[in-house]
Amino acid sequence: MRKFLIPLLLILTTSCCYAINEVEKISLSKAVELALSTNPQLRMAHLTALEGENDIKIANRLQNPSLHTYQNMGEAGEGNPQQIGVDYTIELLKRGFRKKYASSSAKQTSYSEELAKYNLIFEVKKAYFELLLKKSDLKIIEEQKNLSKELLDDTIKEAERSNLNKTDVIQAKISYNRSIMYYNIAKSAVISAQNHFSSVMNTKEADFDTKEDYLSDNYEELLTINPKADLLNFEEVKNYALKNRYDLLIAQTKVEEAKNNLKVIKSRLIPDIELTGGYAYQTKGISDTGSFQNGAYAGLKLVNIPLIYRYQPEEDNAKLEIEKAQLKYEDTKIDIIRTITDSWEKFIVARDTLNFYNNELLADSKELLDSSIKSLDNKETDLTSFLVSKRLYLDVMLSYQEALADYYISYAELLKDMNATDLNFKEENI
């Protein structure tokens, strides 16, 4: 029985682990779309925006009426009417101010939701590109590992024929062992980057992996402008950011909110009107003359008259809040200019670096490696020189992948800091 139980348990355990760790390959555009539809933080931001819309309705509400009755008992009832009626308070010029204040607050929650969307899109893109970078590094290092293994095998064979000395074999073996170490480190980095990407996606249905197996120059598929394409100038980019950044719109709306709050406070100085209406009656049993007349009555009075307290401290604080909001707006504007300047410069440097790799370094390093392999095969160079060339080529390829990733990430960050979907906008749309 034990012989059958152990394999069965292994099968069940393996199946459970596979179900938990199921990985779904996904494109960048699909990853962005999925994250926007399932991310809990974004959903919470949307619910907060809905609350803001409800706050407008709450601010515009009418007062509820009050019911009253006067029932005289005993001797007090003789000659005095009984009454039943309704009281209703009408606020003068207050609901409109409250509604405007709530509307400005609702704008902020709506802007905050949009800001969260752009931040999430950037985080998804960044995690996607970083995972692709680690996978590319692993691919390059694996190729170098295989090359080192072939070199080691050839060196051992040559040494057995006494064509090489022992030092060459040791060098080849060290090179191969180092490539194994680098491969294991790169593999671990891929797993870590994949876990981070799945964490950013933040959904419990599955773990995620990139559709692509390595980072390439497929710019359209990776939602990025071609590095050789013509760009708008910095002033156009900056102006777009200043007109579309949601944190600046939020700061601007806070000024509006503070001004509306001052109007709300000032409106408290306006008295309210209370209307009273009802029906007065007497019964024959308590009429002092034995006859009675029933009839309606109506009344009007001013309430909440600001004679004792005039809300001056609240008004003073509201004015201070306006000044603070205006200072915050100016500070936010300065920060945005600095941020967009930094993002633009990073993007331009990343673009120029990538173009330099594509135009110069890649071709030269590949030519050097091919030449070194040919020279080694023809016994025109020694193993040490070849290993130096191979290491140089590996460094160039790894650096190129980093430059490519920097370009993708810097472009995504620039769009995030502009609150834009791409750089293909026109000045008239700014």
N, C-alpha and C positions, 0 to 999 in steps of 0.2 A: 504493500500500500504506500509506503514511504517513497518508493521509486517513482510512483505516479504523481504524488502530491508535490514534490519539489519542482519538477518541470512545469506542472500546472501553475504553481505560484509564480514561477519565473515568467511564464507567458502573461499571466494577469498583471503582474507588476510592470512588465515591459509595455503592455497595452495601455495601462493607466498613464504611465510616464509619457508615452507618445501622444496621448490625447491632451495632456496638460501642456506639452511643449510643441504643439503643432505650430508650424511656421507658415505664414502666408506671404508669398512674394507679391509686391505691390509697386505700381509706378508712382512717381512723384506727384503727378496731378491727382491720382486716385487717393494717395495718402493725404493730401491737403483737403480734398473733398470729404474724406471719411472723418478726419480729425474735426473739421468744422461742424459735422453733423452729430458727433458722439461725445465730444470733449465735455466733461462735467463742469469745468470752470466756465466754459463759454455758455453752457446751458444756464448756469447760475447767473451770469451777467445778463442773459436774455430775460430771465425771470425778474431780475431787479428792474430792468427796463419796463416790463409789464406792470410792476408795482408803481413805477413813476407815472404811467398812464392812468392808473387807478387813483393816484393821489390828486390828479387834476379833477376827477369827478368828485372826490371827497371834498376838495376845497370849494367846489361850486355847489355844494349841497344847500338845500333850504332847511330852515329850522323846523323842528317837529312842534306840533301844537300841544297845548296843555288843556286838560279838562278840569273844570272846577264846579263845585256845587256848594250851596249854603243851605243848610237845613236847620231852621230854628226849632228849638225844643222847649216844651213847657210854656210858661208865661211869655217867654221871649217870642213865641210864635204868634201871639195874639196881635194882630195889626201889622205884622211884618211879613213880607213875602218870602217864599222859598225860591231859590235860584239854581239854575243849572246852565252852564255855558262853556265857551271855548276861549282860550287865550292864545294869541299867535304873535310872535315877535318877527318883525321885518327889519333885516339889517340894511342900512343905507350905505351904498357905495363900498361895501366891504368884500362881498363875494368876488367881484371882478378883480380886485387887487390880490386876493388869495389865489385865485385861479392863475393869474399871471406868474405869481411866485412859484406855484406848483409846476407850471409849464416850463419855467426855466430850470427847475430841478429835474424834471423829466427829460429835458434835452441832455443833461449831463449823463444820466444813466444810459441814454441811447448812444451817446458818443463813447461812453466807456465800453459798451458792448462792441462797437466797431473797432475801437482801439485794441480790445482783447483779441479780435479776429486777426488783425494784422500781426500782432505779437505771436499768436499761435502759428500762423502761416510761416513766419520766420523760423520759429523753433522747429517745426516739422522739416522745413527745407534744410536747416543747418544740421539736424540730426541725420537726415537722409544723405547729405553730402559727406559728412564725417564718416558714416558707415561705408559709403562707396570708397572713400579714401583708404580706409583700413583694409577693405577687400582688395583694392588695387595694390597696396603695399604687399599684402600676402601673396598675390599673384606674381608680382615681380620677384619677391624673395624666393618663392617656390621655384621659379624658373632658374634663378641663380643657384639654388640648392641642387637642382637636377644637373645643371652644368658643372657644378663642383664635383658631383658624384661621378659624372662621366670623366672629368679630368683626373680624379683620383684613381679610377679604374685603369685609365690609359697610363698613368704614371707608374702604377704598380707593375703593369705588364712590361713597360719599358725598363723598369728597374730589374725585373727578373731576367731580361735579356742583357743586362749589364750596360745598357745604354744611358742610364741615369744613376746618379748617386743617391744615397740614402736621404740626404738633405731635401731633395726635391720631393720625395715621397712624404716626408714629414710636413713640408709646406702644404702639399696638396691635402693631406689628412686634416691639418689644422684648419685650412680654408673650408673644407667640407663640414667639419664639426661646428665651426662658427656659423655656417649657413643654416645648420639644423637649429642652433640656438636662436638665431634671428627669426627663423620660420615659426618656432614655438611661441616666441614673444608676439609676432605678428598675428598668429592665430588667436591668441588670448585677447589681443586688442580688437579683433573682429567681433568676438563674442561679447566683449564689453560694449562696443559701439552698437551692436544689434540690440542688446538689452536696453540701452539708453534710447534708441529709436522707438522700441516698443513702449517704453515708459512715456515718451512724449506723445505717442498716439493715444495712450491712456484709455484703452478699451479692453474689456475682459474676454472678448470673443477669441482672440488669437494673438500670438506673437507675430512680429512682422519682419520682413527682410526686403531689401531693394529688388526691384525687377531686374536691374542690370547687375552683372557679376563684377564689374570694375568701373572706375570713373573714366569717362570718355569725353570727347569733344562734341557730343550730340546736344548742342545747346538748346535747340528747340524742345526736345523731349524733356530736358531738365529745366525748362521754364526760365531760360536765361538768354540775354541778348548776345549775339556773336561779338567776340572781342574786337573784330575788325570793322564792325558796323559804325556808322557815323552817330555821334551823340549830340544831345542838346548841350548848351553851355551851362556853366554852374549857376548863373543868375536865374535861368529858367527853372532849373531844378530847385533852387532855394525859394523862389517865388511860389512854385507849386506847393512846396512843403508848408510855407507860412499860411497858405490858404486852405490847406487840406489836413493838416496835422490835427488829430482829434484831441490831443492833450491841450493844444492851444485853443481849440474851440471850446473845450471844457473850461479853461481859464477865462475865456471871454464870456461864457455863459454864467460863470460865477459872479462876474461883475454885474451882469443883468439881474441875477438872482438877488444880489445884495441890494441893488436899487429897488427892486420890487418888494423886498422885505421892509425897506424904509417906508414905502407907500402903505404896506399892510399896517405897520405900527402907527403911522399918522392917521390912518382911517379909524383907529380906535377912539380918536377924539370926537368922532361923529356919533351922536346918540342914536339909539335904535328906537323904533316905534313898536309899541305893543298894542295890538287890537284886541278888544274884548267884546264878545257878543254872547247872548244867551236868551233864556226864557225865564221870566219871573211869574210865580203863581202862588195862589193861596187856596187852601181847602176850606170848605164851609165850616168845618169843625173848629178852625182856629181863627176865623174872621171875627173881629170884635163887633161888627155890625150885623153879622149874619149874611152879608153879601160880599162878593169879591169880584175882582177883575184880573184876568191874566193878560200877559203881553210880553213882547220881546224888548230887549234892551241892548244897547251898544255903548262902547267906551273906547277911548284912545288915550294913551299916555306915552311920554318919553321915558326911556330907561337907559341905563349906562351913561348918564351925563357926567362928563369928566370935570367935575368941580373939585373933588378932593384929591384925586390922583390923575396927572396929565401925561404919564408915560414918557417923561423927559429922559430918564436914564436909558430906557430902551431905544429911544430915538438917537441919543448920542452914540450908543454902541453900534447901532445900525449904520450910522455915518462912518464910524471907524472901520466897520466891516467892508464898506464900499472902498475905502482907501486901501485896505489890505488886499482886497481882490484885484484892484487895479495894479498894485505893486507886484502881485503874483503873476498877473498877465504879462507884464513887462519882463519879469524874470524868466518866465517860461519861454517867451519869444527869444530872449538872448540865448537861453540854453538850446533851443531848437536850431538857431543859426550855427552855434558851435557844433552841435551834434551832426547836422547835415553837412557841414564843412568837413568834419572828420570822416564821415562815411564816404563822401565824394572823393576825398584824397585817397582813402584806402582802396576804393574801387578803381580809381585811375592807376594807382601803383600796381595793383593786382592785374589789371588789364595789360599794362605795358610789360610787366614781368612775364606774363603768359605768352604774349606775342613774341617776346625775345626768345623764350624757349622754343616756340614753334618755328621761328625764322632761323635761329642760329644753333642753339645748344643741342637739340635733339639729333639733328642730322650729323653734327660733328662727333658727338659721343657714340652714335651708332656706327659711324664710319671707323672710329678708333677701335671699337670692340671687334668689328669684323676684320679689320686689318691685323689686330693682335692675335685673333684666332688663326688666321691664315699663316701668320709668321710663326706661331707656335707649332702648327702642323708641319711647316716646312723646315723646322729646326733653325729658323732665322732669329729667334729670340728665346730667352730662358723663361722658366716658369715664374720667377719672381716678377719680371716685367709684365707678363701676362696677367698675373694676379692684381698688380697695380692698375692696369687698364680695366680689368673687370670690375674692380672696386670703384673706380672712377665712373664707369658706366652705371653701376648700381646707384651710386650717390646722385647722379644726374637724373635718372629715371624716378627715384623716390622724391627728389626735389621738384621735379616736374609735376608729379601727382599732387604735391602740396601746393604748388603754384596754381594748379587747376582748381583744387578745392578752395583755395583762398579767393579765387576769382568768383566761383559760384556763390560762396558764402558772403563775400563783400557786396555782390550785386543784390542778393536777397536782403542783406541788412540795409542797403541804400533804399530799396523799395519800402522796407518797413519804416525807416525813418522819414520817408516822404509820405507814408500812407498811400502808396500807389501800387497798382498791380503790374505795371511795366513802365518802360521809359518811352513808349511810343505814343506820347501825348503831344498835342500842339499848343502853342502859346495862347491861342484864342480860347482854349478850353480851360486854361488855368484860372 
